[in-house]
Amino acid sequence: GAGVSQSPSNKVTEKGKDVELRCDPISGHTALYWYRQSLGQGLEFLIYFQGNSAPDKSGLPSDRFSAERTGGSVSTLTIQRTQQEDSAVYLCASSPQTSGGNEQFFGPGTRLTVL
Amino acid sequence: KQEVTQIPAALSVPEGENLVLNCSFTDSAIYNLQWFRQDPGKGLTSLLLIQSSQREQTSGRLNASLDKSSGRSTLYIAASQPGDSATYLCAVRWDDMRFGAGTRLTVKP
């Protein structure tokens, strides 16, 4: 079956513009995660969803970042008024549930460049 | 504080060698530990997942061990090949998932 997909694969935007990143999880996976990887940095957890609700938003770096998930499937990560430090690869992952024991499957990522 | 550390940061070996990558973590109350491979410009590929109740997992030439009491995991790669060259990430799942900084492996032909 299809894996996790993300779009766009690359996004170049100007400072101050808003961007939306999309994640399509594996069908049937109830848990969805967003991470980002800045150049030369490790992976940073942003937010996770169980179904359509987000119990843990603690990783969102600022109030310019928001995420939603509809229908327990597709999720969008929105960054408002983008800054150059937002440039990173944004990765999405899904797993069957968030009970802790389940493997996460990652998408290919969206490379965001803010000029 | 829950942290994951990987040593070494980079490793270069000749083809055919067996090698070990190390991962250590604080707080032994983990749900699971997962090893990933990341190729340049690409997303993560899951290699092995070890549940907290398990001691090791094997897949092909890869073997991962877990010792929760000492807060350590190792990824053993047998008979390394140039195609194994990549960054290997260790991720530990507590209430959220935390990643090590990775080990960049280069296998020379």
gemmi code that builds the backbone of each chain (N, CA, C; Angstrom):
import gemmi

chains = {
    "A": [
        ("GLY", (0.817, -1.204, 0.000), (0.000, 0.000, 0.000), (0.847, 1.248, 0.000)),
        ("ALA", (0.227, 2.395, -0.211), (0.958, 3.655, -0.296), (1.484, 4.030, 1.077)),
        ("GLY", (2.636, 4.687, 1.078), (3.218, 5.174, 2.314), (2.719, 6.565, 2.613)),
        ("VAL", (3.408, 7.223, 3.522), (3.089, 8.603, 3.869), (3.553, 9.509, 2.732)),
        ("SER", (2.703, 10.397, 2.305), (3.103, 11.331, 1.258), (2.998, 12.756, 1.779)),
        ("GLN", (3.849, 13.605, 1.243), (3.871, 15.003, 1.637), (3.953, 15.875, 0.392)),
        ("SER", (3.328, 17.023, 0.480), (3.422, 17.971, -0.630), (3.433, 19.398, -0.106)),
        ("PRO", (4.110, 20.325, -0.805), (4.992, 20.025, -1.927), (6.290, 19.383, -1.449)),
        ("SER", (7.090, 18.888, -2.365), (8.382, 18.329, -1.957), (9.375, 19.443, -1.675)),
        ("ASN", (9.233, 20.530, -2.398), (10.078, 21.710, -2.190), (9.210, 22.961, -2.240)),
        ("LYS", (9.524, 23.916, -1.368), (8.794, 25.179, -1.356), (9.778, 26.300, -1.076)),
        ("VAL", (9.816, 27.258, -1.981), (10.623, 28.441, -1.774), (9.668, 29.607, -1.631)),
        ("THR", (9.841, 30.384, -0.576), (8.935, 31.486, -0.332), (9.715, 32.701, 0.150)),
        ("GLU", (9.055, 33.825, 0.094), (9.690, 35.053, 0.569), (9.338, 35.282, 2.024)),
        ("LYS", (10.263, 35.862, 2.717), (10.042, 36.206, 4.122), (8.745, 36.995, 4.268)),
        ("GLY", (7.944, 36.585, 5.272), (6.701, 37.291, 5.535), (5.473, 36.640, 4.921)),
        ("LYS", (5.687, 35.723, 3.966), (4.558, 35.042, 3.350), (4.125, 33.852, 4.210)),
        ("ASP", (2.879, 33.431, 4.009), (2.367, 32.250, 4.690), (2.562, 31.027, 3.789)),
        ("VAL", (2.802, 29.864, 4.420), (2.923, 28.623, 3.655), (2.088, 27.534, 4.320)),
        ("GLU", (1.637, 26.601, 3.478), (0.910, 25.432, 3.963), (1.591, 24.174, 3.468)),
        ("LEU", (1.850, 23.282, 4.390), (2.467, 22.012, 4.055), (1.447, 20.913, 4.324)),
        ("ARG", (1.425, 19.936, 3.435), (0.393, 18.912, 3.519), (0.992, 17.544, 3.779)),
        ("CYS", (0.261, 16.748, 4.556), (0.691, 15.375, 4.840), (-0.501, 14.436, 4.674)),
        ("ASP", (-0.285, 13.390, 3.886), (-1.277, 12.314, 3.753), (-0.728, 11.070, 4.439)),
        ("PRO", (-1.298, 10.682, 5.570), (-0.748, 9.536, 6.288), (-1.153, 8.223, 5.623)),
        ("ILE", (-0.593, 7.157, 6.122), (-0.993, 5.834, 5.665), (-2.454, 5.604, 6.071)),
        ("SER", (-3.219, 5.075, 5.165), (-4.644, 4.856, 5.418), (-4.847, 4.000, 6.663)),
        ("GLY", (-5.713, 4.486, 7.551), (-6.015, 3.733, 8.760), (-5.157, 4.103, 9.957)),
        ("HIS", (-4.091, 4.847, 9.730), (-3.248, 5.269, 10.847), (-3.925, 6.420, 11.585)),
        ("THR", (-4.110, 6.236, 12.898), (-4.820, 7.251, 13.669), (-3.893, 8.344, 14.193)),
        ("ALA", (-2.619, 8.030, 14.328), (-1.673, 9.007, 14.871), (-0.860, 9.638, 13.754)),
        ("LEU", (-0.650, 10.932, 13.868), (0.120, 11.670, 12.865), (1.038, 12.644, 13.576)),
        ("TYR", (2.267, 12.750, 13.102), (3.298, 13.551, 13.760), (3.940, 14.504, 12.754)),
        ("TRP", (4.288, 15.667, 13.241), (5.099, 16.605, 12.459), (6.428, 16.834, 13.169)),
        ("TYR", (7.505, 16.818, 12.366), (8.847, 17.109, 12.849), (9.486, 18.098, 11.886)),
        ("ARG", (10.567, 18.730, 12.338), (11.349, 19.475, 11.378), (12.825, 19.224, 11.641)),
        ("GLN", (13.577, 19.358, 10.579), (15.019, 19.168, 10.647), (15.684, 20.356, 9.991)),
        ("SER", (16.269, 21.217, 10.812), (16.979, 22.372, 10.298), (18.376, 21.940, 9.887)),
        ("LEU", (18.989, 22.720, 9.016), (20.310, 22.377, 8.491), (21.291, 22.171, 9.633)),
        ("GLY", (21.912, 20.995, 9.638), (22.924, 20.708, 10.643), (22.364, 20.382, 12.018)),
        ("GLN", (21.045, 20.323, 12.132), (20.416, 20.049, 13.419), (19.761, 18.674, 13.410)),
        ("GLY", (19.455, 18.201, 14.597), (18.716, 16.951, 14.697), (17.245, 17.175, 14.412)),
        ("LEU", (16.510, 16.107, 14.470), (15.062, 16.195, 14.260), (14.389, 16.782, 15.493)),
        ("GLU", (13.434, 17.651, 15.242), (12.734, 18.343, 16.318), (11.245, 18.028, 16.227)),
        ("PHE", (10.686, 17.542, 17.317), (9.258, 17.244, 17.351), (8.461, 18.540, 17.375)),
        ("LEU", (7.393, 18.602, 16.599), (6.539, 19.788, 16.564), (5.190, 19.534, 17.218)),
        ("ILE", (4.456, 18.525, 16.731), (3.093, 18.306, 17.185), (2.654, 16.914, 16.782)),
        ("TYR", (1.738, 16.332, 17.546), (1.134, 15.094, 17.070), (-0.370, 15.134, 17.218)),
        ("PHE", (-1.035, 14.360, 16.384), (-2.476, 14.220, 16.378), (-2.868, 12.786, 16.691)),
        ("GLN", (-3.888, 12.667, 17.515), (-4.566, 11.398, 17.688), (-5.970, 11.624, 17.119)),
        ("GLY", (-6.240, 11.008, 15.991), (-7.457, 11.384, 15.282), (-7.322, 12.818, 14.829)),
        ("ASN", (-8.331, 13.628, 15.108), (-8.303, 15.033, 14.709), (-7.841, 15.967, 15.817)),
        ("SER", (-7.582, 15.433, 16.989), (-7.191, 16.295, 18.094), (-5.686, 16.232, 18.319)),
        ("ALA", (-5.161, 17.317, 18.825), (-3.716, 17.445, 19.043), (-3.439, 17.561, 20.536)),
        ("PRO", (-3.205, 16.432, 21.219), (-2.978, 16.490, 22.670), (-1.688, 17.206, 23.053)),
        ("ASP", (-0.741, 17.230, 22.136), (0.560, 17.792, 22.485), (1.007, 18.750, 21.391)),
        ("LYS", (0.938, 20.044, 21.711), (1.396, 21.079, 20.777), (2.669, 21.729, 21.286)),
        ("SER", (3.300, 21.091, 22.255), (4.404, 21.743, 22.963), (5.608, 22.029, 22.091)),
        ("GLY", (5.723, 21.306, 20.982), (6.894, 21.482, 20.145), (6.797, 22.617, 19.146)),
        ("LEU", (5.603, 23.185, 18.978), (5.463, 24.273, 18.010), (6.323, 25.452, 18.460)),
        ("PRO", (7.215, 25.946, 17.596), (8.205, 26.927, 18.036), (7.644, 28.309, 18.317)),
        ("SER", (6.517, 28.653, 17.717), (5.949, 29.973, 17.979), (4.487, 29.963, 17.564)),
        ("ASP", (3.785, 31.057, 17.876), (2.372, 31.118, 17.510), (2.173, 31.353, 16.019)),
        ("ARG", (3.259, 31.464, 15.272), (3.107, 31.549, 13.808), (2.840, 30.162, 13.209)),
        ("PHE", (3.094, 29.136, 14.015), (2.918, 27.761, 13.550), (1.576, 27.219, 14.045)),
        ("SER", (0.851, 26.579, 13.157), (-0.379, 25.910, 13.547), (-0.555, 24.682, 12.664)),
        ("ALA", (-1.347, 23.749, 13.142), (-1.603, 22.537, 12.364), (-3.017, 22.084, 12.615)),
        ("GLU", (-3.573, 21.452, 11.604), (-4.889, 20.858, 11.776), (-4.942, 19.542, 11.026)),
        ("ARG", (-5.916, 18.755, 11.438), (-6.133, 17.469, 10.769), (-7.627, 17.277, 10.648)),
        ("THR", (-8.064, 16.896, 9.484), (-9.484, 16.732, 9.231), (-9.790, 15.300, 8.810)),
        ("GLY", (-10.935, 14.820, 9.271), (-11.373, 13.484, 8.889), (-10.445, 12.383, 9.341)),
        ("GLY", (-9.592, 12.695, 10.330), (-8.655, 11.690, 10.815), (-7.650, 11.264, 9.776)),
        ("SER", (-7.478, 12.100, 8.755), (-6.565, 11.726, 7.679), (-5.569, 12.841, 7.404)),
        ("VAL", (-5.834, 13.625, 6.361), (-4.875, 14.633, 5.907), (-4.630, 15.681, 6.981)),
        ("SER", (-3.370, 16.110, 7.078), (-3.003, 17.178, 7.998), (-2.283, 18.281, 7.230)),
        ("THR", (-2.508, 19.507, 7.672), (-1.760, 20.631, 7.118), (-1.037, 21.355, 8.245)),
        ("LEU", (0.188, 21.706, 7.969), (0.988, 22.531, 8.873), (1.104, 23.897, 8.219)),
        ("THR", (0.666, 24.926, 8.928), (0.687, 26.283, 8.386), (1.693, 27.130, 9.142)),
        ("ILE", (2.501, 27.816, 8.394), (3.455, 28.762, 8.982), (3.103, 30.139, 8.461)),
        ("GLN", (2.757, 31.028, 9.376), (2.395, 32.396, 8.983), (3.613, 33.306, 9.098)),
        ("ARG", (3.630, 34.297, 8.240), (4.693, 35.329, 8.283), (6.065, 34.659, 8.405)),
        ("THR", (6.382, 33.834, 7.449), (7.595, 33.025, 7.519), (8.842, 33.870, 7.736)),
        ("GLN", (9.765, 33.287, 8.479), (11.067, 33.898, 8.754), (12.156, 32.983, 8.187)),
        ("GLN", (13.340, 33.531, 8.003), (14.422, 32.739, 7.431), (14.773, 31.541, 8.315)),
        ("GLU", (14.619, 31.697, 9.622), (14.941, 30.571, 10.509), (13.933, 29.430, 10.411)),
        ("ASP", (12.845, 29.651, 9.675), (11.878, 28.577, 9.453), (12.365, 27.614, 8.364)),
        ("SER", (13.398, 27.988, 7.649), (13.929, 27.127, 6.587), (14.383, 25.799, 7.186)),
        ("ALA", (13.850, 24.727, 6.664), (14.128, 23.394, 7.208), (13.427, 22.368, 6.340)),
        ("VAL", (13.688, 21.103, 6.648), (12.888, 20.031, 6.060), (11.823, 19.658, 7.079)),
        ("TYR", (10.574, 19.668, 6.658), (9.463, 19.336, 7.536), (9.004, 17.919, 7.214)),
        ("LEU", (9.077, 17.068, 8.228), (8.753, 15.649, 8.044), (7.460, 15.304, 8.762)),
        ("CYS", (6.704, 14.463, 8.125), (5.457, 13.966, 8.698), (5.587, 12.459, 8.870)),
        ("ALA", (5.006, 11.936, 9.926), (5.004, 10.501, 10.160), (3.627, 10.068, 10.641)),
        ("SER", (3.299, 8.809, 10.416), (2.058, 8.283, 10.960), (2.309, 6.927, 11.595)),
        ("SER", (1.433, 6.566, 12.502), (1.501, 5.243, 13.120), (0.076, 4.807, 13.440)),
        ("PRO", (-0.102, 3.523, 13.643), (-1.460, 3.027, 13.873), (-2.142, 3.663, 15.077)),
        ("GLN", (-1.368, 4.002, 16.129), (-1.951, 4.645, 17.299), (-0.846, 5.268, 18.105)),
        ("THR", (-1.192, 5.992, 19.145), (-0.175, 6.703, 19.923), (0.101, 6.019, 21.249)),
        ("SER", (-0.253, 4.764, 21.385), (-0.096, 4.105, 22.678), (1.363, 3.997, 23.075)),
        ("GLY", (2.250, 4.318, 22.180), (3.666, 4.328, 22.504), (4.432, 3.197, 21.872)),
        ("GLY", (3.754, 2.099, 21.611), (4.501, 0.953, 21.126), (4.593, 0.820, 19.637)),
        ("ASN", (4.006, 1.757, 18.911), (3.913, 1.579, 17.475), (4.979, 2.308, 16.693)),
        ("GLU", (5.390, 1.652, 15.627), (6.404, 2.184, 14.744), (5.852, 3.378, 13.987)),
        ("GLN", (6.688, 4.363, 13.775), (6.304, 5.525, 12.982), (6.870, 5.382, 11.574)),
        ("PHE", (6.064, 5.725, 10.615), (6.449, 5.664, 9.215), (6.514, 7.093, 8.681)),
        ("PHE", (7.634, 7.417, 8.078), (7.883, 8.795, 7.688), (7.624, 9.031, 6.205)),
        ("GLY", (7.177, 10.243, 5.907), (7.088, 10.699, 4.537), (8.424, 11.232, 4.058)),
        ("PRO", (8.493, 11.645, 2.794), (9.757, 12.104, 2.226), (10.143, 13.509, 2.658)),
        ("GLY", (9.210, 14.234, 3.247), (9.526, 15.572, 3.722), (9.230, 16.667, 2.722)),
        ("THR", (9.076, 17.874, 3.239), (8.969, 19.091, 2.430), (10.148, 19.981, 2.799)),
        ("ARG", (10.931, 20.336, 1.793), (12.064, 21.235, 2.032), (11.585, 22.666, 1.848)),
        ("LEU", (11.574, 23.424, 2.928), (11.119, 24.814, 2.898), (12.318, 25.747, 2.940)),
        ("THR", (12.355, 26.649, 2.000), (13.401, 27.668, 1.968), (12.740, 29.032, 2.017)),
        ("VAL", (13.102, 29.809, 3.011), (12.559, 31.159, 3.151), (13.663, 32.150, 2.796)),
        ("LEU", (13.417, 32.917, 1.754), (14.440, 33.844, 1.267), (14.384, 35.190, 1.995)),
    ],
    "B": [
        ("LYS", (15.628, 15.368, 32.383), (15.409, 15.736, 30.997), (15.685, 14.537, 30.100)),
        ("GLN", (14.802, 14.302, 29.146), (14.928, 13.144, 28.282), (15.752, 13.502, 27.054)),
        ("GLU", (16.895, 12.859, 26.939), (17.816, 13.164, 25.850), (18.340, 11.884, 25.219)),
        ("VAL", (18.708, 12.004, 23.949), (19.273, 10.881, 23.196), (20.614, 11.334, 22.623)),
        ("THR", (21.616, 10.516, 22.814), (22.962, 10.846, 22.360), (23.498, 9.723, 21.475)),
        ("GLN", (24.118, 10.102, 20.369), (24.704, 9.093, 19.480), (26.201, 9.326, 19.321)),
        ("ILE", (26.929, 8.239, 19.423), (28.379, 8.266, 19.265), (28.782, 7.104, 18.369)),
        ("PRO", (29.712, 7.300, 17.385), (30.345, 8.583, 17.071), (29.461, 9.449, 16.190)),
        ("ALA", (29.840, 10.682, 15.974), (29.103, 11.565, 15.079), (29.333, 11.186, 13.627)),
        ("ALA", (30.517, 10.666, 13.341), (30.843, 10.240, 11.985), (31.761, 9.033, 12.056)),
        ("LEU", (31.637, 8.181, 11.051), (32.414, 6.942, 11.022), (32.697, 6.596, 9.571)),
        ("SER", (33.954, 6.272, 9.285), (34.342, 5.871, 7.935), (35.041, 4.528, 8.017)),
        ("VAL", (34.570, 3.563, 7.254), (35.122, 2.205, 7.301), (35.304, 1.676, 5.891)),
        ("PRO", (36.221, 0.726, 5.708), (36.333, 0.072, 4.398), (35.212, -0.953, 4.234)),
        ("GLU", (34.867, -1.183, 2.998), (33.833, -2.155, 2.686), (34.155, -3.513, 3.304)),
        ("GLY", (33.123, -4.175, 3.820), (33.300, -5.512, 4.357), (33.442, -5.566, 5.873)),
        ("GLU", (33.727, -4.420, 6.473), (33.895, -4.411, 7.931), (32.556, -4.533, 8.640)),
        ("ASN", (32.601, -5.143, 9.822), (31.463, -5.128, 10.735), (31.603, -3.892, 11.611)),
        ("LEU", (30.501, -3.238, 11.920), (30.589, -2.015, 12.700), (29.421, -1.890, 13.672)),
        ("VAL", (29.642, -1.040, 14.683), (28.643, -0.821, 15.726), (28.411, 0.678, 15.893)),
        ("LEU", (27.155, 1.055, 15.870), (26.761, 2.428, 16.161), (26.097, 2.442, 17.532)),
        ("ASN", (26.380, 3.490, 18.288), (25.907, 3.552, 19.661), (24.868, 4.645, 19.881)),
        ("CYS", (23.936, 4.341, 20.748), (22.894, 5.287, 21.127), (22.692, 5.167, 22.630)),
        ("SER", (22.688, 6.294, 23.321), (22.408, 6.268, 24.752), (21.276, 7.240, 25.058)),
        ("PHE", (20.529, 6.941, 26.099), (19.379, 7.772, 26.439), (19.219, 7.872, 27.947)),
        ("THR", (18.717, 9.003, 28.356), (18.395, 9.215, 29.760), (16.998, 8.664, 29.997)),
        ("ASP", (16.621, 8.370, 31.168), (15.278, 7.917, 31.526), (14.918, 6.590, 30.854)),
        ("SER", (14.996, 5.532, 31.622), (14.790, 4.189, 31.073), (13.311, 3.847, 30.846)),
        ("ALA", (12.409, 4.722, 31.212), (10.968, 4.435, 31.072), (10.497, 4.721, 29.655)),
        ("ILE", (11.043, 3.979, 28.714), (10.729, 4.218, 27.304), (9.623, 3.289, 26.844)),
        ("TYR", (8.936, 3.692, 25.792), (7.982, 2.810, 25.120), (8.702, 1.940, 24.101)),
        ("ASN", (9.528, 2.585, 23.287), (10.275, 1.843, 22.281), (11.470, 2.665, 21.816)),
        ("LEU", (12.295, 2.020, 21.017), (13.449, 2.686, 20.424), (13.495, 2.269, 18.960)),
        ("GLN", (13.742, 3.243, 18.097), (13.693, 2.980, 16.663), (14.966, 3.491, 16.010)),
        ("TRP", (15.519, 2.692, 15.125), (16.668, 3.103, 14.330), (16.186, 3.436, 12.915)),
        ("PHE", (16.699, 4.575, 12.429), (16.346, 5.039, 11.099), (17.610, 5.240, 10.280)),
        ("ARG", (17.391, 5.246, 8.992), (18.439, 5.624, 8.050), (17.944, 6.849, 7.290)),
        ("GLN", (18.837, 7.818, 7.091), (18.486, 8.997, 6.317), (19.526, 9.218, 5.248)),
        ("ASP", (19.074, 9.206, 4.012), (19.953, 9.490, 2.888), (19.836, 10.962, 2.531)),
        ("PRO", (20.909, 11.542, 2.003), (20.893, 12.980, 1.718), (19.699, 13.389, 0.868)),
        ("GLY", (19.011, 14.416, 1.310), (17.891, 14.938, 0.543), (16.653, 14.085, 0.589)),
        ("LYS", (16.648, 13.064, 1.433), (15.493, 12.174, 1.481), (14.944, 12.095, 2.896)),
        ("GLY", (13.773, 11.487, 3.013), (13.168, 11.302, 4.324), (13.806, 10.149, 5.066)),
        ("LEU", (13.182, 9.782, 6.143), (13.702, 8.723, 6.990), (13.164, 7.365, 6.559)),
        ("THR", (14.027, 6.369, 6.682), (13.625, 4.984, 6.458), (13.782, 4.235, 7.769)),
        ("SER", (12.714, 3.629, 8.226), (12.788, 2.867, 9.461), (13.542, 1.571, 9.224)),
        ("LEU", (14.488, 1.279, 10.097), (15.290, 0.065, 9.984), (14.805, -1.004, 10.951)),
        ("LEU", (14.770, -0.654, 12.218), (14.394, -1.607, 13.255), (13.674, -0.876, 14.373)),
        ("LEU", (12.671, -1.526, 14.927), (11.946, -1.011, 16.079), (12.066, -2.024, 17.199)),
        ("ILE", (12.497, -1.579, 18.359), (12.599, -2.456, 19.515), (11.626, -1.956, 20.574)),
        ("GLN", (10.698, -2.803, 20.961), (9.770, -2.446, 22.031), (10.503, -2.504, 23.370)),
        ("SER", (9.940, -1.830, 24.362), (10.621, -1.746, 25.659), (10.794, -3.118, 26.303)),
        ("SER", (9.954, -4.065, 25.936), (10.036, -5.404, 26.521), (11.017, -6.310, 25.790)),
        ("GLN", (11.568, -5.832, 24.676), (12.460, -6.649, 23.868), (13.916, -6.317, 24.135)),
        ("ARG", (14.798, -7.263, 23.794), (16.229, -7.044, 23.985), (16.948, -6.784, 22.663)),
        ("GLU", (16.406, -7.331, 21.566), (17.038, -7.104, 20.275), (16.070, -7.387, 19.134)),
        ("GLN", (16.448, -6.856, 17.970), (15.714, -7.100, 16.745), (16.740, -7.266, 15.629)),
        ("THR", (16.391, -8.107, 14.666), (17.308, -8.381, 13.559), (16.569, -8.251, 12.242)),
        ("SER", (17.276, -7.671, 11.262), (16.751, -7.603, 9.904), (17.929, -7.674, 8.950)),
        ("GLY", (18.061, -8.807, 8.281), (19.162, -8.964, 7.335), (20.510, -8.816, 8.011)),
        ("ARG", (21.293, -7.876, 7.533), (22.631, -7.662, 8.103), (22.619, -6.740, 9.316)),
        ("LEU", (21.440, -6.310, 9.729), (21.322, -5.381, 10.844), (20.831, -6.090, 12.095)),
        ("ASN", (21.429, -5.707, 13.216), (20.966, -6.196, 14.508), (20.992, -5.042, 15.483)),
        ("ALA", (19.880, -4.803, 16.150), (19.816, -3.743, 17.148), (19.536, -4.361, 18.503)),
        ("SER", (20.244, -3.891, 19.496), (20.047, -4.370, 20.856), (19.562, -3.229, 21.729)),
        ("LEU", (18.931, -3.590, 22.818), (18.428, -2.594, 23.764), (18.710, -3.049, 25.192)),
        ("ASP", (19.333, -2.167, 25.955), (19.550, -2.401, 27.379), (18.976, -1.189, 28.105)),
        ("LYS", (17.744, -1.323, 28.540), (17.072, -0.175, 29.166), (17.743, 0.246, 30.459)),
        ("SER", (18.182, -0.724, 31.243), (18.726, -0.398, 32.555), (19.951, 0.491, 32.448)),
        ("SER", (20.727, 0.288, 31.401), (21.918, 1.119, 31.218), (21.658, 2.274, 30.252)),
        ("GLY", (20.478, 2.323, 29.678), (20.134, 3.406, 28.753), (20.934, 3.359, 27.470)),
        ("ARG", (21.067, 2.166, 26.908), (21.893, 2.034, 25.702), (21.234, 1.149, 24.656)),
        ("SER", (21.534, 1.503, 23.412), (21.182, 0.651, 22.287), (22.344, 0.656, 21.311)),
        ("THR", (22.552, -0.456, 20.655), (23.569, -0.520, 19.614), (22.939, -1.025, 18.329)),
        ("LEU", (23.439, -0.505, 17.224), (23.058, -1.004, 15.905), (24.302, -1.624, 15.301)),
        ("TYR", (24.218, -2.910, 15.045), (25.327, -3.670, 14.483), (25.058, -3.886, 13.001)),
        ("ILE", (26.026, -3.512, 12.173), (25.914, -3.724, 10.726), (27.012, -4.693, 10.315)),
        ("ALA", (26.617, -5.816, 9.789), (27.581, -6.838, 9.374), (27.965, -6.650, 7.905)),
        ("ALA", (29.210, -6.932, 7.613), (29.697, -6.945, 6.227), (29.257, -5.690, 5.480)),
        ("SER", (29.697, -4.548, 5.965), (29.224, -3.263, 5.432), (29.494, -3.122, 3.938)),
        ("GLN", (28.598, -2.376, 3.278), (28.670, -2.148, 1.836), (28.600, -0.642, 1.556)),
        ("PRO", (29.128, -0.203, 0.425), (29.042, 1.238, 0.111), (27.606, 1.768, 0.145)),
        ("GLY", (26.651, 0.931, -0.205), (25.253, 1.343, -0.153), (24.730, 1.584, 1.249)),
        ("ASP", (25.491, 1.193, 2.246), (25.098, 1.462, 3.633), (25.430, 2.888, 4.044)),
        ("SER", (26.160, 3.590, 3.216), (26.549, 4.967, 3.548), (25.306, 5.837, 3.677)),
        ("ALA", (25.152, 6.441, 4.831), (23.981, 7.254, 5.150), (24.163, 7.777, 6.567)),
        ("THR", (23.202, 8.569, 7.013), (23.169, 8.974, 8.417), (22.185, 8.071, 9.152)),
        ("TYR", (22.614, 7.534, 10.273), (21.785, 6.626, 11.053), (21.317, 7.349, 12.315)),
        ("LEU", (20.013, 7.366, 12.476), (19.400, 8.076, 13.596), (18.769, 7.092, 14.574)),
        ("CYS", (18.949, 7.382, 15.826), (18.317, 6.626, 16.906), (17.213, 7.508, 17.481)),
        ("ALA", (16.039, 6.964, 17.659), (14.916, 7.730, 18.205), (14.294, 6.954, 19.353)),
        ("VAL", (14.063, 7.626, 20.440), (13.485, 6.995, 21.626), (12.110, 7.578, 21.875)),
        ("ARG", (11.180, 6.706, 22.131), (9.801, 7.128, 22.366), (9.502, 7.121, 23.855)),
        ("TRP", (9.324, 8.300, 24.406), (8.733, 8.466, 25.719), (7.317, 8.974, 25.459)),
        ("ASP", (6.848, 9.988, 26.127), (5.548, 10.533, 25.745), (5.617, 11.162, 24.358)),
        ("ASP", (6.723, 11.711, 24.042), (6.973, 12.074, 22.649), (8.244, 11.385, 22.186)),
        ("MET", (8.607, 11.653, 20.960), (9.745, 10.934, 20.381), (10.928, 11.891, 20.276)),
        ("ARG", (12.076, 11.463, 20.737), (13.254, 12.313, 20.655), (14.339, 11.606, 19.875)),
        ("PHE", (15.035, 12.381, 19.070), (16.038, 11.828, 18.176), (17.443, 12.199, 18.623)),
        ("GLY", (18.372, 11.289, 18.370), (19.765, 11.648, 18.485), (20.194, 12.471, 17.286)),
        ("ALA", (21.403, 12.991, 17.353), (21.918, 13.829, 16.270), (22.373, 13.014, 15.077)),
        ("GLY", (22.495, 11.693, 15.265), (22.844, 10.827, 14.147), (24.321, 10.508, 14.071)),
        ("THR", (24.611, 9.411, 13.384), (25.976, 9.030, 13.036), (26.051, 8.975, 11.518)),
        ("ARG", (26.978, 9.769, 10.952), (27.155, 9.765, 9.503), (28.148, 8.682, 9.144)),
        ("LEU", (27.667, 7.649, 8.456), (28.497, 6.493, 8.091), (28.908, 6.571, 6.633)),
        ("THR", (30.194, 6.382, 6.401), (30.719, 6.277, 5.038), (31.419, 4.937, 4.908)),
        ("VAL", (30.997, 4.144, 3.946), (31.629, 2.856, 3.667), (32.364, 2.989, 2.345)),
        ("LYS", (33.675, 2.856, 2.387), (34.507, 3.066, 1.198), (34.678, 1.769, 0.423)),
        ("PRO", (34.537, 1.842, -0.898), (34.705, 0.626, -1.712), (36.155, 0.133, -1.650)),
    ],
}
model = gemmi.Model(1)
for chain_id, residues in chains.items():
    chain = gemmi.Chain(chain_id)
    for i, (resn, *xyz) in enumerate(residues, 1):
        res = gemmi.Residue()
        res.name, res.seqid = resn, gemmi.SeqId(i, " ")
        for name, pos in zip(("N", "CA", "C"), xyz):
            atom = gemmi.Atom()
            atom.name, atom.element = name, gemmi.Element(name[0])
            atom.pos, atom.b_iso = gemmi.Position(*pos), 0.0
            res.add_atom(atom)
        chain.add_residue(res)
    model.add_chain(chain)
structure = gemmi.Structure()
structure.add_model(model)
structure.setup_entities()
